[in-house]
């Protein structure tokens, strides 16, 4: 029972952080960083 509660608390916190980050406009920043990392991994960037 305690494991289920912990799982739901972590899920709720994750959703909260995603909503807060999206409302602050950080989606573009994260996407830009992800693209740069991906391009560096394959040797283009």
N, C-alpha and C positions, 0 to 999 in steps of 0.2 A: 504494500500500500504506500509506503514512504517513497519507494522508487517512482511510482506513478506520479505522485505529487511533485517530486523533484523534476520529473520530465516535463510536466505541464507548466511549472514555474519557469523553467529554462525556455520553453517554447514561447510563453507569454512575454518574457523579457526580450527574446530575440525579435519578436514581432514589434515590440515597442521601439527597439533600437532602429529597426528598419524604417519604421514610420517617421521617427525623429530625424534620421539621416536624410530621408527623402524630402521631408518638409524643409530642410536646411539647404537643399540643392546639392548635396554631396554625391548624388548618383553620377553626375558628369565627371567629377574628380576621380571617383573610384574606377569608372570605366576607362578614363584616360590612362590611369596608372596600370590597369590590367592590360590594356593594349600595348603599352610600352614594354612591360615585362614580357609579354608574349612575343613581341617582335625581337627583343633581345635574346630570347631563348632559341629562336630559329635562326638568329644571326643576321637579320635584316637591319635592325635598329641600332 
